[in-house]
Amino acid sequence: MASLNSSSVSFLNSPSLPNKPLLTTNSSLNQLSFPKSSSLINSNDSLTLFHVRSSRASSSRSPKALVVAAAANKSEPLKIMISGAPASGKGTQCELIKKKYDLVHVAAGDLLRAEIASGSDNGKRAKEYMDIGQLVPDEIVVMMVKERLMQPDSQDKGWLLDGYPRSLSQATKLQGYGFHPELFILLEVPEEILVERVVGRRLDPVTGKIYHLKYSPPETEEIAARLTQRFDDTEEKVKLRLHTHHQNVASVLAMFEDTIIKVDGSVSKEAVFAQIDSALTKLLEQRAEKIGSAIA
């Protein structure tokens, strides 16, 4: 609903609306509302234009006109990157963000496995390197990510790029393709907490469920007896992984410093998401303010 000081309202140049007023207001009415069931409104319109005449305009002057442009479907889709060390809770937060904001979740590891399984050209090239125990070159993975971000669903709904880019070269290549985040979310968790989270993880080989000896213990003694630990979930190896992560992410952060928000990832998952949700809400509000300023 919009508040307007006007005496008449008419639509201009809208492809799905007749060139006549949908409704009019009088000088004592300051609110303008549109019936939800109106058959005159086409939900596929990307732009609706209103022409408003001021009730205070004198007959000797040209009527004061204001043209208001507003997106009929939704605003420009969000473009978000999120980064966090192993066991920072990044996967959980990605699910929560995806659920609320309906973004396309893109994780390079999942994408790589899907490309290999589908037998795509990029997947075949990647498999050649993996079969001989080598890392897949950046240019192959970046190309996979680029093509995924250019898919219609990513372009229409927006995207959430999970844990990528991981290095300056990857970030530079993505930037070269025109992919820059509006918000870069960095989950910060003290190293001692990360180590505790990783070292305490256990896998149930029967169900595939992940447990934690402290935070999410098994329900029964029978389950506890069969739990296994990943070979690299030791304190020594997790500290090495964290060192590598911090080295790589530092160069990436320098490239996206204008869009970074740092989030305390040491609290509950609900409290972490509240911080992220607040930042995304603020971003959308800033967009709305810019549109309002442009209209004014």
Backbone as CSV, one residue per row, in Angstrom:
resi,resn,N_x,N_y,N_z,CA_x,CA_y,CA_z,C_x,C_y,C_z
1,MET,0.849,-1.181,0.000,0.000,0.000,0.000,0.884,1.230,0.000
2,ALA,0.522,2.234,-0.765,1.321,3.452,-0.857,0.509,4.634,-0.387
3,SER,1.127,5.573,0.310,0.461,6.794,0.751,0.765,7.889,-0.238
4,LEU,-0.269,8.486,-0.809,-0.087,9.496,-1.843,-0.997,10.691,-1.585
5,ASN,-0.464,11.901,-1.742,-1.275,13.100,-1.725,-1.598,13.440,-3.168
6,SER,-2.692,12.947,-3.669,-2.993,13.112,-5.085,-4.483,13.105,-5.327
7,SER,-4.849,13.587,-6.502,-6.262,13.602,-6.846,-6.603,12.603,-7.924
8,SER,-5.600,12.118,-8.650,-5.886,11.108,-9.659,-4.661,10.266,-9.935
9,VAL,-4.891,9.048,-10.345,-3.814,8.114,-10.629,-4.102,7.425,-11.947
10,SER,-3.110,7.318,-12.820,-3.296,6.573,-14.058,-2.044,5.794,-14.391
11,PHE,-2.198,4.694,-15.126,-1.078,3.855,-15.509,-0.537,4.298,-16.864
12,LEU,0.812,4.250,-16.998,1.449,4.640,-18.246,2.266,3.489,-18.809
13,ASN,2.105,3.193,-20.078,2.997,2.312,-20.818,3.217,0.953,-20.178
14,SER,2.255,0.390,-19.525,2.389,-0.953,-18.992,1.834,-1.929,-20.008
15,PRO,2.613,-2.961,-20.385,2.185,-3.847,-21.462,0.937,-4.649,-21.184
16,SER,0.599,-4.846,-19.906,-0.546,-5.695,-19.611,-1.724,-4.916,-19.041
17,LEU,-1.612,-3.589,-18.944,-2.679,-2.808,-18.347,-3.277,-1.864,-19.372
18,PRO,-4.584,-1.682,-19.392,-5.203,-0.737,-20.309,-4.804,0.675,-19.938
19,ASN,-4.847,1.587,-20.896,-4.440,2.958,-20.636,-5.602,3.745,-20.021
20,LYS,-5.969,3.291,-18.816,-7.025,3.984,-18.088,-6.819,3.742,-16.604
21,PRO,-7.390,4.558,-15.728,-7.146,4.398,-14.303,-7.689,3.073,-13.779
22,LEU,-6.882,2.410,-12.910,-7.393,1.244,-12.202,-8.301,1.703,-11.064
23,LEU,-7.903,2.806,-10.431,-8.752,3.430,-9.420,-8.283,4.852,-9.258
24,THR,-9.100,5.676,-8.652,-8.720,7.073,-8.419,-8.873,7.390,-6.955
25,THR,-8.216,8.475,-6.550,-8.356,8.913,-5.167,-8.894,10.330,-5.162
26,ASN,-9.435,10.752,-4.042,-9.822,12.150,-3.900,-8.879,12.824,-2.936
27,SER,-9.038,14.128,-2.786,-8.061,14.883,-2.007,-8.037,14.496,-0.544
28,SER,-9.105,13.885,-0.030,-9.146,13.515,1.375,-8.608,12.118,1.614
29,LEU,-8.329,11.391,0.554,-7.856,10.018,0.702,-6.362,9.962,0.444
30,ASN,-5.610,9.501,1.411,-4.163,9.490,1.286,-3.593,8.097,1.109
31,GLN,-4.443,7.096,0.955,-3.947,5.737,0.797,-4.451,5.152,-0.505
32,LEU,-3.541,4.486,-1.194,-3.869,3.853,-2.463,-3.588,2.366,-2.348
33,SER,-4.576,1.542,-2.610,-4.365,0.098,-2.500,-4.873,-0.581,-3.753
34,PHE,-4.314,-1.753,-4.040,-4.665,-2.507,-5.227,-5.351,-3.805,-4.824
35,PRO,-6.484,-4.122,-5.402,-7.157,-5.377,-5.081,-6.328,-6.559,-5.528
36,LYS,-6.154,-7.552,-4.641,-5.322,-8.707,-4.947,-5.862,-9.513,-6.122
37,SER,-7.169,-9.495,-6.299,-7.787,-10.335,-7.326,-7.946,-9.621,-8.657
38,SER,-7.387,-8.414,-8.785,-7.596,-7.652,-10.006,-7.058,-8.382,-11.221
39,SER,-7.908,-8.568,-12.219,-7.490,-9.252,-13.440,-6.680,-8.338,-14.338
40,LEU,-6.567,-7.060,-13.941,-5.824,-6.115,-14.758,-4.335,-6.182,-14.493
41,ILE,-3.939,-6.834,-13.373,-2.529,-6.871,-13.022,-1.913,-8.169,-13.518
42,ASN,-0.912,-8.057,-14.332,-0.209,-9.215,-14.862,1.019,-9.462,-14.002
43,SER,1.098,-10.637,-13.360,2.196,-10.913,-12.443,3.515,-11.061,-13.152
44,ASN,3.519,-11.156,-14.475,4.767,-11.298,-15.202,5.382,-9.963,-15.577
45,ASP,4.678,-8.857,-15.323,5.250,-7.553,-15.631,6.512,-7.354,-14.820
46,SER,7.569,-6.875,-15.460,8.790,-6.579,-14.732,8.812,-5.137,-14.284
47,LEU,7.951,-4.305,-14.847,7.955,-2.902,-14.483,6.546,-2.341,-14.538
48,THR,6.154,-1.624,-13.516,4.861,-0.964,-13.484,5.100,0.518,-13.317
49,LEU,4.446,1.346,-14.121,4.656,2.781,-14.065,3.382,3.486,-13.622
50,PHE,3.521,4.401,-12.676,2.386,5.151,-12.199,2.575,6.627,-12.528
51,HIS,1.484,7.294,-12.887,1.526,8.736,-13.099,0.631,9.368,-12.054
52,VAL,1.206,10.247,-11.246,0.472,10.841,-10.135,0.362,12.334,-10.354
53,ARG,-0.867,12.875,-10.312,-1.082,14.314,-10.411,-1.328,14.885,-9.017
54,SER,-0.633,15.941,-8.709,-0.775,16.567,-7.398,-2.068,17.359,-7.337
55,SER,-2.761,17.248,-6.205,-4.007,17.993,-6.027,-3.722,19.476,-5.827
56,ARG,-2.433,19.791,-5.504,-2.084,21.182,-5.248,-1.625,21.917,-6.512
57,ALA,-1.525,21.221,-7.619,-1.059,21.866,-8.845,-2.119,22.842,-9.345
58,SER,-1.707,24.067,-9.629,-2.666,25.058,-10.115,-2.937,24.841,-11.583
59,SER,-4.074,25.340,-12.054,-4.475,25.147,-13.439,-3.567,25.893,-14.399
60,SER,-2.826,26.900,-13.882,-1.974,27.700,-14.760,-0.589,27.090,-14.949
61,ARG,-0.288,26.002,-14.174,1.026,25.369,-14.265,0.875,23.953,-14.788
62,SER,1.942,23.446,-15.351,1.926,22.048,-15.802,1.780,21.156,-14.585
63,PRO,0.971,20.100,-14.685,0.798,19.214,-13.534,2.126,18.603,-13.099
64,LYS,2.329,18.528,-11.809,3.554,17.909,-11.290,3.437,16.403,-11.460
65,ALA,4.393,15.787,-12.166,4.315,14.349,-12.450,5.446,13.605,-11.759
66,LEU,5.110,12.460,-11.264,6.110,11.591,-10.646,5.958,10.209,-11.238
67,VAL,7.022,9.692,-11.805,6.977,8.353,-12.379,7.702,7.404,-11.436
68,VAL,6.975,6.420,-10.948,7.516,5.477,-9.974,7.727,4.137,-10.649
69,ALA,8.973,3.655,-10.650,9.276,2.349,-11.238,9.472,1.343,-10.118
70,ALA,8.738,0.251,-10.183,8.860,-0.765,-9.141,8.838,-2.155,-9.743
71,ALA,9.691,-3.037,-9.253,9.701,-4.404,-9.769,8.437,-5.112,-9.351
72,ALA,7.757,-5.768,-10.296,6.489,-6.422,-9.987,6.709,-7.805,-9.409
73,ASN,7.760,-8.486,-9.816,8.002,-9.833,-9.302,8.871,-9.790,-8.055
74,LYS,10.143,-9.463,-8.226,11.043,-9.346,-7.088,12.271,-8.584,-7.529
75,SER,13.080,-8.158,-6.556,14.248,-7.357,-6.866,15.360,-8.235,-7.426
76,GLU,16.469,-7.585,-7.747,17.636,-8.301,-8.255,18.003,-9.431,-7.295
77,PRO,18.241,-10.644,-7.812,18.537,-11.778,-6.922,19.830,-11.583,-6.134
78,LEU,19.868,-12.173,-4.958,21.035,-12.060,-4.088,22.204,-12.877,-4.624
79,LYS,23.409,-12.370,-4.379,24.644,-13.068,-4.758,25.523,-13.106,-3.509
80,ILE,25.633,-14.298,-2.913,26.270,-14.436,-1.613,27.386,-15.479,-1.662
81,MET,28.498,-15.179,-0.998,29.557,-16.161,-0.764,29.685,-16.386,0.735
82,ILE,30.005,-17.618,1.108,30.196,-17.920,2.526,31.457,-18.751,2.686
83,SER,32.236,-18.431,3.718,33.490,-19.138,3.962,33.619,-19.444,5.446
84,GLY,34.236,-20.565,5.721,34.457,-20.954,7.112,35.404,-22.133,7.163
85,ALA,36.125,-22.244,8.243,37.079,-23.339,8.416,36.343,-24.665,8.595
86,PRO,37.048,-25.778,8.452,36.426,-27.074,8.745,35.805,-27.071,10.137
87,ALA,34.574,-27.565,10.236,33.820,-27.646,11.491,33.318,-26.292,11.980
88,SER,33.276,-25.302,11.105,32.770,-23.983,11.493,31.240,-23.923,11.472
89,GLY,30.596,-24.968,10.947,29.138,-24.977,10.863,28.613,-24.388,9.569
90,LYS,29.482,-24.263,8.592,29.113,-23.634,7.321,28.000,-24.389,6.604
91,GLY,28.077,-25.712,6.598,27.051,-26.509,5.927,25.667,-26.281,6.510
92,THR,25.592,-26.227,7.835,24.316,-25.982,8.510,23.764,-24.611,8.150
93,GLN,24.619,-23.596,8.148,24.166,-22.241,7.832,23.733,-22.124,6.366
94,CYS,24.407,-22.835,5.488,23.994,-22.828,4.077,22.576,-23.362,3.921
95,GLU,22.271,-24.416,4.648,20.910,-24.975,4.580,19.875,-23.981,5.095
96,LEU,20.194,-23.282,6.169,19.257,-22.309,6.740,19.065,-21.114,5.806
97,ILE,20.155,-20.642,5.212,20.063,-19.522,4.264,19.250,-19.933,3.044
98,LYS,19.561,-21.104,2.526,18.853,-21.606,1.342,17.356,-21.736,1.613
99,LYS,17.013,-22.226,2.791,15.605,-22.440,3.133,14.844,-21.122,3.217
100,LYS,15.434,-20.099,3.832,14.714,-18.838,4.018,14.716,-17.973,2.768
101,TYR,15.856,-17.928,2.065,15.989,-16.988,0.949,15.881,-17.654,-0.427
102,ASP,15.706,-18.966,-0.439,15.470,-19.709,-1.678,16.566,-19.467,-2.723
103,LEU,17.814,-19.461,-2.258,18.942,-19.277,-3.162,19.415,-20.630,-3.692
104,VAL,20.078,-20.619,-4.832,20.680,-21.836,-5.379,22.005,-22.065,-4.662
105,HIS,22.119,-23.205,-3.983,23.317,-23.534,-3.205,24.338,-24.201,-4.126
106,VAL,25.510,-23.586,-4.243,26.556,-24.109,-5.127,27.806,-24.393,-4.297
107,ALA,28.157,-25.675,-4.180,29.370,-26.097,-3.482,30.284,-26.764,-4.503
108,ALA,31.523,-26.317,-4.583,32.435,-26.794,-5.622,32.640,-28.308,-5.552
109,GLY,32.753,-28.860,-4.331,32.959,-30.303,-4.197,31.782,-31.108,-4.742
110,ASP,30.566,-30.701,-4.370,29.368,-31.378,-4.877,29.271,-31.237,-6.385
111,LEU,29.621,-30.059,-6.876,29.560,-29.781,-8.306,30.547,-30.662,-9.062
112,LEU,31.731,-30.808,-8.523,32.763,-31.637,-9.139,32.310,-33.089,-9.232
113,ARG,31.751,-33.603,-8.149,31.277,-34.995,-8.152,30.125,-35.184,-9.143
114,ALA,29.232,-34.203,-9.213,28.101,-34.300,-10.134,28.557,-34.262,-11.580
115,GLU,29.547,-33.420,-11.877,30.063,-33.321,-13.242,30.736,-34.626,-13.668
116,ILE,31.480,-35.225,-12.754,32.139,-36.504,-13.061,31.097,-37.593,-13.285
117,ALA,30.082,-37.628,-12.415,29.034,-38.644,-12.538,28.252,-38.494,-13.840
118,SER,28.066,-37.262,-14.298,27.289,-37.029,-15.518,28.096,-37.270,-16.786
119,GLY,29.416,-37.368,-16.644,30.252,-37.603,-17.813,30.422,-36.382,-18.701
120,SER,30.250,-35.185,-18.130,30.408,-33.954,-18.911,31.875,-33.776,-19.313
121,ASP,32.117,-32.869,-20.245,33.493,-32.611,-20.678,34.365,-32.174,-19.507
122,ASN,33.830,-31.242,-18.692,34.584,-30.798,-17.525,34.800,-31.943,-16.537
123,GLY,33.792,-32.781,-16.374,33.901,-33.921,-15.477,34.950,-34.919,-15.943
124,LYS,34.993,-35.176,-17.242,35.996,-36.105,-17.785,37.409,-35.566,-17.592
125,ARG,37.576,-34.266,-17.820,38.891,-33.650,-17.633,39.317,-33.724,-16.169
126,ALA,38.368,-33.466,-15.271,38.680,-33.512,-13.842,39.051,-34.925,-13.402
127,LYS,38.340,-35.902,-13.915,38.568,-37.300,-13.526,39.963,-37.763,-13.935
128,GLU,40.446,-37.268,-15.058,41.790,-37.639,-15.512,42.837,-37.266,-14.468
129,TYR,42.682,-36.102,-13.876,43.627,-35.669,-12.846,43.436,-36.452,-11.554
130,MET,42.188,-36.689,-11.183,41.913,-37.398,-9.941,42.373,-38.845,-10.000
131,ASP,42.274,-39.452,-11.165,42.677,-40.854,-11.327,44.170,-41.066,-11.108
132,ILE,44.957,-40.007,-11.320,46.398,-40.143,-11.111,46.838,-39.445,-9.818
133,GLY,45.851,-39.133,-8.982,46.141,-38.587,-7.661,46.548,-37.132,-7.629
134,GLN,46.192,-36.369,-8.675,46.536,-34.952,-8.717,45.317,-34.085,-8.438
135,LEU,45.580,-32.868,-7.974,44.493,-31.916,-7.752,43.943,-31.451,-9.093
136,VAL,42.637,-31.235,-9.120,42.011,-30.724,-10.340,42.410,-29.263,-10.503
137,PRO,42.952,-28.875,-11.665,43.392,-27.497,-11.872,42.263,-26.480,-11.666
138,ASP,42.640,-25.293,-11.216,41.670,-24.236,-10.948,40.788,-23.936,-12.153
139,GLU,41.396,-23.898,-13.345,40.616,-23.485,-14.512,39.444,-24.415,-14.788
140,ILE,39.587,-25.708,-14.436,38.498,-26.655,-14.660,37.378,-26.412,-13.650
141,VAL,37.743,-26.288,-12.370,36.734,-26.101,-11.329,36.046,-24.748,-11.495
142,VAL,36.836,-23.712,-11.803,36.247,-22.383,-11.993,35.252,-22.405,-13.143
143,MET,35.577,-23.140,-14.198,34.662,-23.234,-15.336,33.361,-23.930,-14.929
144,MET,33.467,-24.961,-14.096,32.269,-25.642,-13.593,31.400,-24.681,-12.787
145,VAL,32.044,-23.933,-11.888,31.311,-22.995,-11.045,30.674,-21.909,-11.902
146,LYS,31.443,-21.382,-12.843,30.929,-20.338,-13.731,29.682,-20.813,-14.466
147,GLU,29.751,-22.001,-15.058,28.610,-22.515,-15.823,27.402,-22.744,-14.930
148,ARG,27.650,-23.169,-13.672,26.521,-23.383,-12.753,25.875,-22.059,-12.359
149,LEU,26.687,-21.033,-12.133,26.142,-19.737,-11.748,25.412,-19.050,-12.889
150,MET,25.690,-19.484,-14.103,25.026,-18.900,-15.263,23.740,-19.630,-15.647
151,GLN,23.438,-20.727,-14.951,22.202,-21.456,-15.237,20.988,-20.582,-14.899
152,PRO,19.868,-20.801,-15.590,18.678,-19.957,-15.372,18.219,-19.868,-13.925
153,ASP,18.268,-20.989,-13.179,17.785,-20.930,-11.794,18.681,-20.038,-10.930
154,SER,19.988,-20.093,-11.161,20.899,-19.229,-10.407,20.686,-17.760,-10.756
155,GLN,20.468,-17.501,-12.035,20.255,-16.125,-12.479,18.927,-15.566,-11.971
156,ASP,17.927,-16.435,-11.871,16.593,-15.978,-11.466,16.447,-15.892,-9.947
157,LYS,16.926,-16.910,-9.231,16.719,-16.978,-7.787,17.860,-16.366,-6.978
158,GLY,19.037,-16.260,-7.597,20.218,-15.841,-6.863,21.002,-17.049,-6.403
159,TRP,22.231,-16.819,-5.931,23.079,-17.961,-5.574,23.817,-17.754,-4.260
160,LEU,24.152,-18.904,-3.668,24.932,-18.969,-2.441,26.132,-19.858,-2.736
161,LEU,27.305,-19.248,-2.884,28.514,-19.995,-3.227,29.211,-20.412,-1.939
162,ASP,29.278,-21.723,-1.739,29.681,-22.326,-0.478,31.165,-22.719,-0.490
163,GLY,31.964,-21.987,0.318,33.366,-22.358,0.487,34.231,-22.164,-0.736
164,TYR,33.811,-21.325,-1.628,34.555,-21.093,-2.866,34.357,-19.636,-3.259
165,PRO,35.418,-18.977,-3.716,36.770,-19.457,-4.007,37.607,-19.673,-2.749
166,ARG,38.605,-20.555,-2.889,39.478,-20.881,-1.766,40.865,-20.257,-1.901
167,SER,41.154,-19.671,-3.030,42.474,-19.079,-3.256,42.333,-17.800,-4.073
168,LEU,43.404,-17.015,-4.092,43.390,-15.763,-4.838,43.208,-16.014,-6.329
169,SER,43.845,-17.056,-6.852,43.725,-17.337,-8.286,42.285,-17.691,-8.660
170,GLN,41.614,-18.467,-7.809,40.214,-18.815,-8.066,39.337,-17.569,-7.998
171,ALA,39.580,-16.735,-6.994,38.792,-15.506,-6.836,38.995,-14.577,-8.027
172,THR,40.232,-14.482,-8.491,40.535,-13.610,-9.620,39.843,-14.093,-10.887
173,LYS,39.851,-15.407,-11.102,39.193,-15.965,-12.293,37.681,-15.732,-12.244
174,LEU,37.080,-15.943,-11.086,35.637,-15.704,-10.952,35.306,-14.232,-11.171
175,GLN,36.136,-13.372,-10.616,35.939,-11.939,-10.795,36.019,-11.575,-12.273
176,GLY,36.947,-12.221,-12.985,37.100,-11.970,-14.409,35.869,-12.353,-15.207
177,TYR,35.117,-13.322,-14.708,33.877,-13.736,-15.365,32.684,-12.875,-14.927
178,GLY,32.930,-11.916,-14.050,31.865,-11.004,-13.644,31.095,-11.429,-12.404
179,PHE,31.637,-12.388,-11.640,30.934,-12.858,-10.445,31.559,-12.219,-9.204
180,HIS,30.820,-11.312,-8.593,31.272,-10.624,-7.386,30.119,-10.649,-6.379
181,PRO,30.392,-11.050,-5.142,29.304,-11.151,-4.157,28.855,-9.797,-3.635
182,GLU,27.581,-9.704,-3.324,27.089,-8.524,-2.608,27.464,-8.623,-1.140
183,LEU,27.585,-9.864,-0.660,27.923,-10.109,0.733,28.823,-11.342,0.802
184,PHE,29.942,-11.200,1.513,30.852,-12.319,1.749,30.800,-12.615,3.235
185,ILE,30.184,-13.752,3.587,29.991,-14.123,4.984,31.177,-14.962,5.460
186,LEU,31.844,-14.493,6.508,32.974,-15.218,7.074,32.614,-15.706,8.476
187,LEU,32.571,-17.019,8.642,32.284,-17.607,9.951,33.585,-17.708,10.742
188,GLU,33.616,-17.059,11.877,34.814,-17.058,12.713,34.586,-17.898,13.971
189,VAL,35.463,-18.894,14.149,35.381,-19.775,15.314,36.798,-19.964,15.846
190,PRO,37.025,-19.810,17.149,38.358,-20.023,17.711,38.884,-21.425,17.397
191,GLU,40.192,-21.518,17.206,40.785,-22.792,16.779,40.530,-23.915,17.775
192,GLU,40.576,-23.612,19.073,40.383,-24.682,20.052,38.985,-25.293,19.955
193,ILE,37.993,-24.478,19.611,36.634,-24.995,19.444,36.542,-25.833,18.177
194,LEU,37.175,-25.370,17.099,37.181,-26.137,15.845,37.823,-27.498,16.052
195,VAL,38.951,-27.525,16.763,39.639,-28.799,17.021,38.746,-29.731,17.822
196,GLU,38.092,-29.194,18.845,37.190,-30.012,19.668,36.041,-30.572,18.838
197,ARG,35.487,-29.743,17.954,34.374,-30.193,17.115,34.794,-31.331,16.182
198,VAL,35.993,-31.206,15.610,36.452,-32.217,14.648,36.864,-33.504,15.346
199,VAL,37.665,-33.387,16.382,38.193,-34.573,17.057,37.070,-35.405,17.677
200,GLY,35.980,-34.757,18.071,34.872,-35.481,18.695,33.876,-36.082,17.725
201,ARG,34.066,-35.880,16.436,33.114,-36.411,15.447,33.261,-37.920,15.288
202,ARG,32.113,-38.571,15.114,32.100,-40.011,14.877,31.045,-40.352,13.813
203,LEU,31.291,-41.407,13.075,30.385,-41.845,12.009,29.785,-43.196,12.357
204,ASP,28.477,-43.320,12.164,27.815,-44.617,12.291,27.861,-45.275,10.913
205,PRO,28.664,-46.330,10.733,28.804,-46.954,9.419,27.538,-47.650,8.926
206,VAL,26.609,-47.893,9.817,25.361,-48.563,9.436,24.363,-47.564,8.842
207,THR,24.170,-46.436,9.522,23.169,-45.455,9.082,23.772,-44.269,8.328
208,GLY,25.086,-44.062,8.480,25.720,-42.911,7.852,25.558,-41.628,8.657
209,LYS,24.932,-41.709,9.809,24.693,-40.528,10.632,25.975,-40.090,11.330
210,ILE,26.162,-38.758,11.427,27.321,-38.195,12.108,26.940,-37.836,13.549
211,TYR,27.759,-38.288,14.486,27.563,-37.962,15.899,28.751,-37.141,16.396
212,HIS,28.579,-36.568,17.593,29.691,-35.921,18.290,29.657,-36.404,19.729
213,LEU,30.795,-36.820,20.211,30.833,-37.422,21.537,30.341,-36.487,22.630
214,LYS,30.511,-35.168,22.426,30.090,-34.197,23.433,28.775,-33.533,23.078
215,TYR,28.643,-33.047,21.846,27.499,-32.215,21.470,26.308,-33.012,20.926
216,SER,26.564,-34.182,20.380,25.476,-34.989,19.831,25.807,-36.470,19.992
217,PRO,25.803,-36.960,21.234,26.223,-38.334,21.503,25.236,-39.364,20.957
218,PRO,25.691,-40.582,20.727,24.803,-41.648,20.229,23.702,-41.967,21.230
219,GLU,22.565,-42.442,20.688,21.394,-42.683,21.532,21.527,-43.928,22.407
220,THR,22.273,-44.924,21.931,22.367,-46.185,22.678,23.810,-46.667,22.742
221,GLU,24.065,-47.580,23.662,25.395,-48.184,23.796,25.730,-49.007,22.552
222,GLU,24.725,-49.610,21.962,24.940,-50.418,20.756,25.486,-49.557,19.623
223,ILE,24.884,-48.378,19.437,25.354,-47.466,18.385,26.752,-46.970,18.730
224,ALA,26.977,-46.613,19.995,28.270,-46.095,20.421,29.393,-47.082,20.131
225,ALA,29.102,-48.367,20.283,30.125,-49.400,20.110,30.586,-49.542,18.654
226,ARG,29.742,-49.156,17.710,30.109,-49.352,16.302,30.575,-48.064,15.607
227,LEU,30.617,-46.960,16.327,31.020,-45.698,15.720,32.486,-45.729,15.302
228,THR,32.780,-45.048,14.216,34.149,-44.961,13.715,34.554,-43.493,13.587
229,GLN,35.861,-43.279,13.515,36.400,-41.929,13.365,37.165,-41.832,12.053
230,ARG,36.967,-40.737,11.318,37.716,-40.523,10.083,39.206,-40.468,10.384
231,PHE,40.003,-40.985,9.443,41.449,-41.069,9.693,42.081,-39.690,9.873
232,ASP,41.481,-38.652,9.264,42.064,-37.312,9.364,41.390,-36.445,10.416
233,ASP,40.516,-37.015,11.225,39.872,-36.261,12.299,40.674,-36.367,13.597
234,THR,41.971,-36.169,13.486,42.836,-36.158,14.654,43.293,-34.722,14.900
235,GLU,43.742,-34.442,16.120,44.139,-33.072,16.458,45.279,-32.591,15.566
236,GLU,46.272,-33.453,15.331,47.417,-33.065,14.516,47.003,-32.709,13.089
237,LYS,46.168,-33.548,12.495,45.788,-33.328,11.101,44.791,-32.182,10.941
238,VAL,43.908,-32.000,11.916,42.957,-30.903,11.794,43.669,-29.560,11.940
239,LYS,44.695,-29.493,12.773,45.456,-28.250,12.908,46.190,-27.925,11.615
240,LEU,46.671,-28.949,10.922,47.320,-28.743,9.633,46.317,-28.227,8.610
241,ARG,45.117,-28.807,8.597,44.063,-28.356,7.678,43.651,-26.916,7.981
242,LEU,43.572,-26.575,9.251,43.204,-25.212,9.630,44.275,-24.209,9.204
243,HIS,45.531,-24.599,9.347,46.624,-23.715,8.935,46.541,-23.431,7.436
244,THR,46.309,-24.494,6.660,46.181,-24.338,5.204,44.990,-23.469,4.856
245,HIS,43.872,-23.698,5.547,42.656,-22.901,5.292,42.913,-21.417,5.547
246,HIS,43.509,-21.105,6.679,43.732,-19.699,7.038,44.673,-19.019,6.047
247,GLN,45.684,-19.743,5.576,46.600,-19.176,4.590,45.873,-18.838,3.292
248,ASN,45.044,-19.780,2.837,44.341,-19.582,1.565,43.276,-18.493,1.649
249,VAL,42.526,-18.487,2.743,41.388,-17.575,2.828,41.832,-16.126,3.008
250,ALA,43.031,-15.918,3.550,43.505,-14.553,3.786,43.578,-13.763,2.477
251,SER,44.077,-14.391,1.417,44.194,-13.702,0.130,42.823,-13.461,-0.502
252,VAL,41.887,-14.389,-0.258,40.529,-14.226,-0.786,39.827,-13.067,-0.096
253,LEU,39.999,-12.972,1.213,39.357,-11.903,1.980,39.835,-10.527,1.530
254,ALA,41.097,-10.431,1.171,41.639,-9.159,0.711,40.939,-8.690,-0.558
255,MET,40.510,-9.644,-1.365,39.866,-9.301,-2.631,38.413,-8.868,-2.435
256,PHE,37.765,-9.379,-1.384,36.350,-9.087,-1.169,36.115,-8.252,0.087
257,GLU,37.122,-7.504,0.530,37.040,-6.791,1.804,35.901,-5.783,1.852
258,ASP,35.450,-5.306,0.695,34.371,-4.314,0.684,33.004,-4.926,0.949
259,THR,32.905,-6.255,0.934,31.597,-6.902,1.121,31.585,-7.890,2.295
260,ILE,32.652,-7.972,3.057,32.766,-8.986,4.113,31.966,-8.608,5.355
261,ILE,31.270,-9.609,5.909,30.734,-9.486,7.266,31.281,-10.666,8.066
262,LYS,31.753,-10.397,9.261,32.304,-11.446,10.112,31.249,-11.869,11.122
263,VAL,31.042,-13.177,11.192,29.982,-13.732,12.026,30.605,-14.644,13.082
264,ASP,30.167,-14.483,14.317,30.641,-15.336,15.407,30.019,-16.723,15.260
265,GLY,30.835,-17.677,14.845,30.343,-19.032,14.619,30.498,-19.952,15.810
266,SER,30.896,-19.401,16.963,31.122,-20.238,18.143,29.858,-20.451,18.965
267,VAL,28.792,-19.718,18.626,27.539,-19.818,19.379,26.624,-20.863,18.738
268,SER,25.405,-20.973,19.227,24.470,-21.967,18.695,24.148,-21.671,17.233
269,LYS,23.689,-22.695,16.521,23.390,-22.507,15.098,22.282,-21.474,14.892
270,GLU,21.352,-21.406,15.847,20.275,-20.419,15.751,20.826,-18.998,15.903
271,ALA,21.756,-18.831,16.842,22.345,-17.508,17.069,23.240,-17.095,15.896
272,VAL,23.920,-18.073,15.307,24.747,-17.780,14.127,23.858,-17.316,12.982
273,PHE,22.771,-18.039,12.756,21.886,-17.676,11.652,21.224,-16.325,11.885
274,ALA,20.948,-16.007,13.133,20.346,-14.699,13.441,21.261,-13.565,12.978
275,GLN,22.571,-13.741,13.150,23.532,-12.730,12.689,23.518,-12.616,11.162
276,ILE,23.499,-13.768,10.501,23.498,-13.784,9.034,22.198,-13.200,8.498
277,ASP,21.095,-13.601,9.101,19.780,-13.126,8.668,19.679,-11.613,8.821
278,SER,20.229,-11.104,9.907,20.222,-9.660,10.140,21.008,-8.930,9.046
279,ALA,22.149,-9.483,8.654,22.973,-8.861,7.615,22.274,-8.884,6.267
280,LEU,21.613,-9.991,5.951,20.901,-10.087,4.679,19.684,-9.157,4.665
281,THR,19.007,-9.058,5.786,17.867,-8.140,5.891,18.328,-6.697,5.691
282,LYS,19.450,-6.346,6.310,19.995,-4.994,6.163,20.360,-4.706,4.709
283,LEU,20.934,-5.711,4.020,21.285,-5.553,2.613,20.050,-5.262,1.773
284,LEU,18.976,-5.996,2.017,17.737,-5.781,1.264,17.122,-4.422,1.588
285,GLU,17.230,-3.998,2.853,16.712,-2.671,3.232,17.505,-1.566,2.540
286,GLN,18.814,-1.733,2.446,19.653,-0.736,1.765,19.284,-0.635,0.290
287,ARG,18.973,-1.773,-0.311,18.501,-1.767,-1.700,17.230,-0.929,-1.829
288,ALA,16.289,-1.185,-0.913,15.013,-0.469,-0.959,15.214,1.033,-0.778
289,GLU,16.152,1.406,0.111,16.430,2.825,0.322,16.997,3.474,-0.930
290,LYS,17.864,2.743,-1.642,18.442,3.285,-2.883,17.360,3.508,-3.929
291,ILE,16.422,2.551,-4.006,15.311,2.710,-4.958,14.467,3.908,-4.566
292,GLY,14.211,4.041,-3.248,13.416,5.174,-2.783,14.090,6.503,-3.071
293,SER,15.425,6.543,-2.892,16.171,7.779,-3.160,16.141,8.126,-4.627
294,ALA,16.245,7.100,-5.477,16.217,7.336,-6.919,14.866,7.873,-7.358
295,ILE,13.794,7.370,-6.722,12.437,7.824,-7.054,12.235,9.265,-6.625
296,ALA,12.723,9.574,-5.396,12.564,10.924,-4.859,13.333,11.937,-5.687
